[in-house]
Each structure stands twice: as C-alpha cells, then as structure tokens.
Amino acid sequence: MIAPLTTLTVPLDTSALDTSFFDPSPATADSAPGQDGAARPGALLNFLRADAALCWVRRCEGLVGFGEIARFTGTGPERFSAAESWWKELLAGAAVDDGVRLPGTGPIAFGTFAFSKTSDYKSRLIVPRIVVGFRGGRAWLTELCLDGGSLTAEGAHAELARLAAAPGADDAAGGAPGGDAAGAARTGTRKDIPAQPRAELAPGSLTEQEWMDSVAAGVRAIESEHLEKIVLARDIVARLDGPVSRAGLLQTLAQQYSECWTYGVEGVVGSTPEMLIKVEGTTALARVLAGTLDREGAPEDGEGFAREVLAGSVKQRQEHDFAVHSLTRQLAPFAVDLSVPPEPFILELPNVWHLASDVEAVLADADGHLPTSLALVEALHPTAAVCGTPRSKAGALILELEQLDRGPYAGPVGWLDGAGNGEWGIALRGAVLEDPTTVRLYAGAGIVAASDPAAELAETWAKFRPMLQALGLRT
C-alpha cells in the first residue's frame, strides 16, 4: 500500500547552497541575496541545466522540478476529468507542511495534455520529488514523497543537490556538472549556453504546397459550411547529427523569450505567449492571442506599424474577436464577474507582434467549492485561438485537412497545486523531442474567409522561429 503524500515547503536561502546552482553573474547591491533568502535575478534559469528538469518559467520566475514520485497518464475525451480525479485521490490524507503558502507551494504536479480527444498521445501529470520556486523576490524549496518517510529542510537541500547534479545535467559550459560551471559561478564569469548539434529540416506530414492547398480548402469550407474560423497547424522535422540538448533549448527560450512562459514536461518543450487559464484563489486570468504580424523586415517604428497593420485589419480583428468571444463564452458559467478589455493591445515578442487581450474573472463558489485550474482547463479547451468557431465543426475539419496528430501541440501545458491554483498555457511555439536526434516542430495559423494561403504559410514560419533559433537553425 502506498503511503499518503507528504510534502515539506521551506523558504530557500540561495546563499546557503552551492553557488554553481545559481546565477554566475557577479552579485551587486541590487541582486545579491539578502537575509530574507531572496534569489539573484536569473538564478532559477540555472536549474534548467538538468536535462530532465520539469519547468514553467517566465521573467526568471516560476517553478523547476526534479525527479518523480507519481504520474497519471490518460487518453480520450475523459483525460482531464480522469486526471482531476487522480490528483484529488492523491491529495486525500496528504500531510502538508508549508512554511511559504504561495500558489505553487505544497503538493504540485506538472502536466501536458493532448490537443485532441482522438490523439494517441498520452496526457500526463507528473509529481516531482523536488521543486524550486521563485516568485516576487521570494524563493522556496518543496520536497514530496510517498514512502512515508519524514521530511526535513536539511534533507530537502541534500536531495536538491543530488538531483540537480545527477547524470544528464548540463552545466552552463556544456561540460560535466560541477566542473567549469561551478568555477564560473565562483569567479563571476558567464559561459555560453551549449551549442546544439548540426541539424537539417525536413517536411512533416504535408509539404508546403499541400498545406497551402489545405488552407484553400479551409477557406472554401468557411464559405460553404457556415464556419467563422478554423486553425490549421503544420509540422516540420529537425534531424540532428547528435543528441539534442534539452537543457540548452529551455535555457535559450527562457532567455530570448522572457515575456513568454517557457515550459518543459519531458519531451514537450517551448515558450508560449498564450495563457489558457491561471488561477490564484478566487481569481482567474487568461491571455488570448489571435492576429499575428511578422517582425522580420518591419520599419523602425515597430509598435506603431504593428498597431496600424494589426488593429487596422478587418481580417486580424475578426480573428481576434472570435478567440476572445470563444473564451469568455466558456468561462462565463464559472464566474460571478468577468472583465474583458474593449480593445486588444499589441504584444511585442522577438519574432512577431500579436493582438492580445487579458481577460480576468472572479470565480463563482458552487456549494462551498471553487473550480480548480484543471476543471477550467477542461471547460475552456480548445479555444477558437487554436481550434476555430464553432468549435465542433472546426475540430472535425482540422482532422480532415491537417493530416496529422497534433499530440500535445496546442494542448494545455503547465502545473497545478493542492489548493486548486495553477497556470496552464497553450503549448505553442514549441516542439516534441521524439528521440535523442529528432525534434518535431509545430505551428499554426487562424484561417478566416479573407485568408491567403501564402500569407498563412509565411505566418507559420514566423512562429517556428523561436524553436529554430534555439536549435541553431535558419530563422
């Protein structure tokens, strides 16, 4: 019989740990750890040197997990509810010692879910052995176990050191853990992220022309089948001449796309700009993106140009409005108050501009219970931003036109804790590491009546760019 889940969360004083785990840049008056145990800016990213790390990071804050004590896997239309039931069963009788009490402390699991209920991809929740968290200048360490043993702060620190330096961890110089990187940390010099092996690109399920033909078929379907929008994805394959550095991918993405949420759950990696749902207590937040403009070759007045082209485009605004209305319609039954901005803003990323809207909701209490983040994920997924409108018709047409199994692409990815909090992004701007030398990249585009196949193809290449850059390929 498995012992009940036991967790211990303690404040993390970075100055008490081996410096090789933390930011190798010299400490300054503003960045040095203080008596409250605040971490140096960028310290969390160094934990990504472990190739097997689970992660959810934005602006150098978030969560990084190591090891595994339990997992859920499932497929089909019940994958979300089955995961929720499994998580609640695991929490029953849990002994939780939480000295920090923030979202993401105590019991926690990282997860990734298939986009489609028909996918062969196994959706999963993974409960790590150790989690390091950084938020608002505070750092903490959580240890979790199912073996009935007693947990101590000293033991948690020792387990962190063991797991973070386990075989397979990459240091900042690409050498053995504790080697040059440790020395770099002590001397205050920074080493580059390890270079990826040489790679070549190959078409995925469809060639470029075949995919543009599918886009044209999607436009015809919109005109004839009373669809408003359909999102069509395509894949490409990178074949490397040596093992890919997963840690290098995550470090590169987290640094270059710091405004996005960098995720890593086993072979699913990327940096998404879109938040499906974030829950903190009684508040839920979502960031909706639809409407894209490539930054390559843009004039110097970038934001003004983006606003004129995106906000002034009937096609782009229509695509964005469909996505916002889709989310608010699905979220409304769970809310007592819903705040939707009257106009989208321009989100500037290194590769593209997006039309973006941040939606906020006060969650409704039903019989003394608030909906958990995973329950909201089940209700909201898939939104019009990644599927289309109406959802059922668009979903059926996607299966016909894409000729691929999206797997986890455009599915929910993120984390949840024992209090119902969580952050679930949409797995965009990412890839699946299919084996040590094969990486499958995905990108999609929203198709409406005014869509042009060649322009939509160009948009997918702009969205491939973050992963291509991380792999050292052409941009």
C-alpha positions as CSV (number, residue, x, y, z in Angstrom):
1,M,0.0,0.0,0.0
2,I,1.3,3.4,-1.0
3,A,1.8,5.8,2.0
4,P,0.0,9.1,1.9
5,L,1.6,12.0,0.1
6,T,3.9,14.1,2.3
7,T,5.2,17.5,1.4
8,L,7.5,20.0,3.0
9,T,8.0,23.6,1.7
10,V,10.6,25.8,3.2
11,P,12.0,29.3,2.3
12,L,15.1,28.9,0.1
13,D,18.1,30.9,1.1
14,T,20.3,30.8,-2.1
15,S,23.4,31.9,-0.2
16,A,23.3,28.7,1.8
17,L,23.6,26.5,-1.3
18,D,26.4,25.6,-3.7
19,T,26.8,28.7,-5.9
20,S,27.0,26.5,-9.0
21,F,23.3,26.2,-9.0
22,F,22.8,30.0,-9.3
23,D,23.3,33.0,-11.5
24,P,27.0,33.1,-12.3
25,S,26.9,36.9,-12.9
26,P,28.6,38.9,-10.2
27,A,26.4,39.9,-7.3
28,T,25.5,43.6,-7.0
29,A,23.9,45.7,-4.3
30,D,20.6,45.2,-6.0
31,S,20.9,41.5,-6.9
32,A,22.8,39.9,-4.0
33,P,20.8,37.5,-1.8
34,G,19.7,39.2,1.4
35,Q,18.8,37.9,4.8
36,D,15.3,37.1,3.6
37,G,16.7,34.5,1.2
38,A,15.7,36.4,-1.9
39,A,17.3,34.9,-5.0
40,R,19.5,36.7,-7.5
41,P,17.8,37.6,-10.8
42,G,18.2,34.8,-13.2
43,A,19.1,32.2,-10.6
44,L,16.2,30.0,-11.5
45,L,17.3,29.5,-15.1
46,N,20.5,27.8,-13.9
47,F,18.4,24.9,-12.6
48,L,17.4,24.2,-16.2
49,R,20.9,22.7,-16.7
50,A,19.4,19.4,-15.7
51,D,18.2,17.7,-18.9
52,A,15.3,16.0,-17.2
53,A,14.0,19.1,-15.4
54,L,10.3,20.0,-15.4
55,C,9.8,23.7,-15.8
56,W,7.4,26.6,-16.0
57,V,9.4,29.9,-16.1
58,R,8.6,33.5,-17.1
59,R,10.8,36.6,-16.4
60,C,13.1,34.4,-14.4
61,E,10.3,33.4,-12.0
62,G,8.3,30.2,-11.8
63,L,8.9,26.5,-11.0
64,V,11.5,23.9,-11.8
65,G,11.0,20.3,-10.7
66,F,13.3,17.3,-10.4
67,G,12.7,13.6,-10.1
68,E,9.3,11.8,-10.0
69,I,7.3,10.1,-7.3
70,A,4.0,9.6,-9.2
71,R,2.3,10.1,-12.5
72,F,-1.0,10.0,-14.2
73,T,-1.5,9.1,-17.9
74,G,-4.6,9.0,-20.0
75,T,-6.2,9.5,-23.4
76,G,-9.6,10.2,-24.8
77,P,-12.4,12.7,-24.0
78,E,-12.1,12.0,-20.3
79,R,-8.4,12.8,-19.9
80,F,-9.0,16.0,-18.0
81,S,-11.6,14.6,-15.6
82,A,-9.6,11.5,-15.0
83,A,-6.5,13.5,-14.2
84,E,-8.5,15.7,-11.8
85,S,-9.9,12.6,-10.0
86,W,-6.4,11.0,-9.8
87,W,-5.0,14.2,-8.3
88,K,-7.7,14.6,-5.7
89,E,-7.2,10.9,-4.7
90,L,-3.5,11.5,-4.3
91,L,-4.2,14.6,-2.1
92,A,-6.6,12.7,0.2
93,G,-4.9,12.3,3.5
94,A,-1.8,14.2,2.4
95,A,0.4,15.6,5.2
96,V,1.4,19.1,4.1
97,D,3.9,21.3,5.9
98,D,4.1,24.6,4.0
99,G,6.1,27.4,5.5
100,V,5.7,29.7,2.5
101,R,2.0,29.4,1.4
102,L,2.1,30.8,-2.1
103,P,0.5,29.5,-5.3
104,G,2.8,26.6,-6.4
105,T,3.9,25.6,-2.9
106,G,2.9,22.4,-1.2
107,P,1.7,19.5,-3.3
108,I,2.3,20.2,-7.0
109,A,2.2,18.4,-10.4
110,F,3.4,19.4,-13.9
111,G,1.2,18.4,-16.8
112,T,0.8,18.3,-20.6
113,F,-2.4,17.2,-22.3
114,A,-3.2,16.2,-25.9
115,F,-4.9,18.7,-28.1
116,S,-7.5,16.2,-29.3
117,K,-9.6,13.6,-27.6
118,T,-8.7,11.3,-30.6
119,S,-5.0,11.6,-30.2
120,D,-2.7,8.7,-29.4
121,Y,-0.6,11.0,-27.2
122,K,-0.7,10.1,-23.5
123,S,-1.7,13.1,-21.5
124,R,0.1,13.2,-18.2
125,L,0.5,14.7,-14.7
126,I,3.9,14.3,-13.1
127,V,4.5,14.8,-9.4
128,P,8.2,15.6,-8.9
129,R,10.4,14.8,-6.0
130,I,11.8,18.3,-5.6
131,V,10.5,21.7,-6.7
132,V,12.4,25.0,-6.6
133,G,10.1,28.1,-6.9
134,F,10.8,31.8,-7.4
135,R,8.1,34.5,-7.1
136,G,8.2,38.2,-6.3
137,G,11.8,38.0,-5.0
138,R,11.0,35.0,-2.7
139,A,12.4,31.6,-3.2
140,W,11.3,28.2,-1.8
141,L,12.1,24.6,-1.9
142,T,9.5,21.8,-1.7
143,E,10.2,18.1,-1.2
144,L,7.4,15.5,-1.9
145,C,7.4,11.8,-1.0
146,L,5.1,8.8,-1.0
147,D,7.3,6.4,1.1
148,G,6.1,7.5,4.5
149,G,9.5,9.0,5.5
150,S,9.9,12.2,7.5
151,L,11.0,15.3,5.6
152,T,13.4,17.9,6.9
153,A,14.8,21.1,5.5
154,E,18.3,19.7,5.6
155,G,17.2,16.6,3.7
156,A,15.4,18.6,1.1
157,H,18.5,20.7,0.4
158,A,20.6,17.5,0.1
159,E,18.0,15.9,-2.3
160,L,18.0,19.1,-4.4
161,A,21.8,19.0,-4.7
162,R,21.7,15.3,-5.6
163,L,19.0,15.6,-8.3
164,A,20.2,18.9,-9.8
165,A,23.7,17.4,-10.3
166,A,22.5,14.0,-11.4
167,P,24.0,12.4,-14.6
168,G,22.4,14.1,-17.6
169,A,22.6,17.6,-16.1
170,D,24.2,20.2,-18.4
171,D,26.3,23.0,-16.9
172,A,26.4,26.4,-18.4
173,A,29.5,25.5,-20.4
174,G,28.2,22.2,-21.6
175,G,30.6,20.1,-19.6
176,A,30.3,17.9,-16.5
177,P,28.1,19.1,-13.7
178,G,30.1,20.9,-11.0
179,G,33.0,21.4,-13.4
180,D,33.7,24.7,-15.3
181,A,30.2,26.0,-14.5
182,A,30.9,25.8,-10.7
183,G,34.1,27.7,-11.2
184,A,32.4,30.2,-13.4
185,A,29.8,30.8,-10.7
186,R,32.5,31.4,-8.1
187,T,34.6,33.7,-10.2
188,G,31.6,35.7,-11.6
189,T,32.2,34.9,-15.3
190,R,29.4,33.7,-17.6
191,K,29.7,30.8,-20.0
192,D,27.6,30.4,-23.2
193,I,24.7,28.1,-23.4
194,P,25.9,24.9,-25.1
195,A,25.5,24.8,-28.9
196,Q,23.1,22.3,-30.4
197,P,24.3,19.6,-32.8
198,R,24.0,20.4,-36.5
199,A,20.5,19.8,-37.8
200,E,18.7,19.6,-41.1
201,L,15.0,20.3,-41.7
202,A,12.5,18.1,-43.5
203,P,8.8,18.4,-44.3
204,G,6.4,16.9,-41.8
205,S,3.0,15.4,-42.6
206,L,2.4,17.8,-45.5
207,T,4.7,19.7,-47.9
208,E,4.3,23.5,-48.0
209,Q,2.2,23.2,-51.2
210,E,0.0,20.5,-49.7
211,W,-0.6,22.6,-46.6
212,M,-1.5,25.7,-48.6
213,D,-4.0,23.5,-50.5
214,S,-5.5,22.6,-47.1
215,V,-5.7,26.3,-46.2
216,A,-7.5,27.0,-49.5
217,A,-9.9,24.1,-48.7
218,G,-10.4,25.6,-45.3
219,V,-11.4,28.9,-46.8
220,R,-13.9,27.2,-49.1
221,A,-15.4,25.3,-46.1
222,I,-15.8,28.6,-44.2
223,E,-17.8,29.9,-47.2
224,S,-19.9,26.8,-47.7
225,E,-20.3,25.3,-44.2
226,H,-21.1,28.3,-42.1
227,L,-17.8,28.3,-40.3
228,E,-16.3,31.5,-38.9
229,K,-12.7,30.4,-38.4
230,I,-10.6,27.3,-38.4
231,V,-7.0,27.0,-37.2
232,L,-4.7,24.8,-39.3
233,A,-1.4,23.5,-38.0
234,R,1.6,22.1,-39.8
235,D,4.7,20.3,-38.7
236,I,8.4,20.1,-39.7
237,V,11.1,17.8,-38.6
238,A,14.6,18.7,-37.4
239,R,17.1,15.8,-37.6
240,L,20.3,16.3,-35.7
241,D,23.7,14.7,-36.1
242,G,24.0,14.2,-32.3
243,P,21.7,14.3,-29.2
244,V,19.8,17.5,-28.7
245,S,20.5,19.4,-25.5
246,R,17.0,19.7,-24.0
247,A,18.5,21.9,-21.2
248,G,20.1,24.2,-23.9
249,L,16.7,24.6,-25.6
250,L,15.0,25.6,-22.4
251,Q,17.7,28.0,-21.3
252,T,17.8,29.7,-24.8
253,L,14.0,30.0,-24.9
254,A,13.7,31.3,-21.3
255,Q,16.3,34.0,-22.0
256,Q,15.3,35.1,-25.5
257,Y,11.5,34.9,-24.9
258,S,11.3,36.0,-21.3
259,E,7.8,37.5,-21.9
260,C,6.5,34.1,-22.7
261,W,6.0,31.1,-20.4
262,T,8.8,28.6,-21.1
263,Y,7.6,25.0,-20.5
264,G,9.3,21.7,-20.3
265,V,7.4,18.5,-19.4
266,E,9.5,15.5,-20.6
267,G,9.8,15.8,-24.4
268,V,7.3,18.7,-24.7
269,V,9.2,22.0,-24.8
270,G,8.6,25.5,-25.9
271,S,7.8,29.1,-24.9
272,T,4.2,30.0,-25.2
273,P,2.8,33.6,-25.3
274,E,-0.7,32.4,-24.6
275,M,-2.2,31.7,-21.2
276,L,-5.2,29.4,-21.3
277,I,-6.0,29.9,-17.7
278,K,-4.3,31.0,-14.5
279,V,-6.0,30.5,-11.1
280,E,-5.0,32.1,-7.9
281,G,-7.6,31.7,-5.2
282,T,-10.8,33.3,-6.4
283,T,-9.3,34.9,-9.4
284,A,-8.8,33.5,-12.9
285,L,-6.8,35.2,-15.7
286,A,-6.4,34.3,-19.4
287,R,-4.3,35.9,-22.2
288,V,-5.9,35.5,-25.6
289,L,-3.8,35.9,-28.7
290,A,-5.1,36.0,-32.3
291,G,-3.8,38.2,-35.1
292,T,-0.1,37.9,-35.9
293,L,2.4,40.1,-37.8
294,D,6.0,39.0,-38.5
295,R,8.6,41.4,-37.2
296,E,11.2,40.5,-39.9
297,G,11.8,43.4,-42.2
298,A,9.4,45.7,-40.2
299,P,10.1,49.5,-40.1
300,E,11.8,51.2,-37.1
301,D,8.6,52.4,-35.7
302,G,7.6,48.9,-34.9
303,E,4.8,49.2,-32.5
304,G,3.1,52.0,-34.5
305,F,3.4,49.9,-37.6
306,A,2.1,46.8,-35.8
307,R,-0.9,48.7,-34.4
308,E,-1.7,50.1,-37.9
309,V,-1.5,46.8,-39.7
310,L,-3.0,44.5,-37.0
311,A,-5.6,46.7,-35.3
312,G,-6.5,48.3,-38.6
313,S,-7.0,45.0,-40.4
314,V,-10.6,43.7,-40.6
315,K,-9.2,40.1,-41.0
316,Q,-6.9,40.3,-38.0
317,R,-9.5,41.9,-35.7
318,Q,-12.1,39.4,-36.8
319,E,-9.8,36.5,-36.0
320,H,-9.0,38.1,-32.6
321,D,-12.6,38.8,-31.7
322,F,-13.6,35.2,-32.5
323,A,-10.9,34.0,-30.0
324,V,-12.0,36.4,-27.2
325,H,-15.7,35.6,-27.5
326,S,-14.9,31.9,-27.5
327,L,-13.0,32.1,-24.2
328,T,-15.5,34.4,-22.5
329,R,-18.4,32.3,-23.5
330,Q,-16.9,29.2,-22.0
331,L,-15.6,31.0,-18.9
332,A,-18.8,32.9,-18.0
333,P,-20.6,30.0,-16.3
334,F,-17.7,29.7,-13.7
335,A,-17.6,33.5,-12.9
336,V,-19.5,36.0,-10.9
337,D,-17.7,38.8,-12.6
338,L,-15.9,38.9,-16.0
339,S,-13.7,41.7,-17.1
340,V,-12.9,41.9,-20.9
341,P,-10.9,44.9,-22.3
342,P,-12.7,46.9,-25.0
343,E,-9.7,46.8,-27.3
344,P,-6.7,44.4,-27.6
345,F,-3.2,45.5,-27.0
346,I,-0.1,44.9,-29.1
347,L,2.1,42.2,-27.6
348,E,5.7,42.5,-28.8
349,L,7.8,39.4,-29.0
350,P,11.2,38.9,-30.6
351,N,9.8,37.2,-33.6
352,V,6.2,38.6,-34.1
353,W,3.6,41.0,-32.8
354,H,0.2,39.8,-31.7
355,L,-3.1,41.3,-30.9
356,A,-3.6,40.3,-27.3
357,S,-6.4,40.6,-24.7
358,D,-6.1,39.8,-21.0
359,V,-9.4,38.5,-19.5
360,E,-10.0,38.4,-15.8
361,A,-12.7,36.6,-13.9
362,V,-13.9,36.4,-10.2
363,L,-14.7,32.7,-9.8
364,A,-18.1,31.6,-8.6
365,D,-18.4,29.5,-5.4
366,A,-20.5,26.3,-6.0
367,D,-21.6,24.5,-2.8
368,G,-18.6,25.8,-1.0
369,H,-16.1,24.9,-3.7
370,L,-14.3,27.0,-6.3
371,P,-13.4,25.4,-9.7
372,T,-9.9,24.2,-9.9
373,S,-7.5,25.2,-12.6
374,L,-7.8,21.8,-14.2
375,A,-11.6,21.9,-14.2
376,L,-11.4,25.2,-16.0
377,V,-8.9,23.8,-18.5
378,E,-11.4,21.1,-19.3
379,A,-14.2,23.7,-19.9
380,L,-12.1,26.1,-22.0
381,H,-10.0,23.8,-24.2
382,P,-9.9,24.1,-27.1
383,T,-10.4,27.8,-27.7
384,A,-11.1,29.4,-31.0
385,A,-7.4,30.7,-31.0
386,V,-6.2,27.1,-31.6
387,C,-9.3,25.3,-33.0
388,G,-11.9,27.6,-34.6
389,T,-15.5,28.7,-34.4
390,P,-17.9,26.9,-34.0
391,R,-15.7,24.5,-32.1
392,S,-17.3,21.2,-33.0
393,K,-17.3,21.9,-36.8
394,A,-13.8,23.3,-36.8
395,G,-12.4,20.3,-34.8
396,A,-13.8,17.8,-37.3
397,L,-12.4,19.8,-40.2
398,I,-9.0,20.0,-38.6
399,L,-8.7,16.2,-38.5
400,E,-9.6,16.1,-42.2
401,L,-7.3,18.9,-43.5
402,E,-4.2,18.7,-41.3
403,Q,-3.5,15.0,-41.8
404,L,-1.5,14.8,-38.6
405,D,-1.9,14.0,-34.9
406,R,-1.1,17.3,-33.1
407,G,-0.2,15.3,-30.0
408,P,0.4,17.9,-27.2
409,Y,0.8,20.8,-29.7
410,A,-1.8,23.5,-28.8
411,G,-2.9,21.4,-25.8
412,P,-2.8,22.6,-22.2
413,V,0.6,22.6,-20.5
414,G,1.5,23.8,-17.1
415,W,1.1,23.0,-13.4
416,L,-1.4,22.7,-10.6
417,D,-1.2,22.6,-6.8
418,G,-3.2,21.1,-4.0
419,A,-5.2,24.3,-3.4
420,G,-6.7,24.3,-6.9
421,N,-4.3,27.1,-8.1
422,G,-2.4,26.6,-11.4
423,E,-1.1,28.0,-14.6
424,W,-2.0,26.4,-17.9
425,G,-0.6,27.8,-21.1
426,I,-1.4,26.6,-24.6
427,A,1.6,24.6,-25.9
428,L,2.6,26.9,-28.8
429,R,6.0,27.9,-30.1
430,G,7.2,24.5,-29.2
431,A,8.3,21.1,-30.2
432,V,8.3,17.4,-29.2
433,L,11.6,15.7,-28.8
434,E,10.7,12.4,-30.4
435,D,14.1,10.7,-29.8
436,P,17.6,12.0,-29.0
437,T,18.2,13.2,-32.5
438,T,14.7,14.0,-33.8
439,V,12.7,17.1,-33.0
440,R,9.2,17.7,-34.4
441,L,8.2,21.4,-34.6
442,Y,4.6,22.7,-34.9
443,A,3.0,26.0,-35.8
444,G,-0.5,27.0,-36.9
445,A,-2.4,29.9,-38.4
446,G,-6.0,31.1,-38.0
447,I,-7.9,30.8,-41.2
448,V,-10.9,33.1,-41.9
449,A,-12.8,33.9,-45.1
450,A,-10.2,36.6,-46.1
451,S,-7.1,34.3,-45.6
452,D,-4.4,34.0,-48.3
453,P,-2.6,30.6,-48.3
454,A,0.8,32.0,-49.0
455,A,0.5,34.6,-46.2
456,E,-0.7,31.9,-43.8
457,L,2.3,29.8,-44.7
458,A,4.7,32.7,-44.0
459,E,3.0,33.2,-40.6
460,T,3.8,29.6,-39.7
461,W,7.5,30.2,-40.5
462,A,7.5,33.2,-38.2
463,K,6.0,31.1,-35.4
464,F,8.6,28.3,-36.0
465,R,11.4,30.9,-35.4
466,P,11.8,30.6,-31.6
467,M,12.4,26.8,-31.8
468,L,14.5,27.2,-35.0
469,Q,16.7,29.7,-33.2
470,A,17.0,27.5,-30.2
471,L,18.1,24.7,-32.4
472,G,20.6,26.9,-34.2
473,L,18.8,26.7,-37.5
474,R,17.9,29.4,-40.0
475,T,15.4,32.0,-38.9
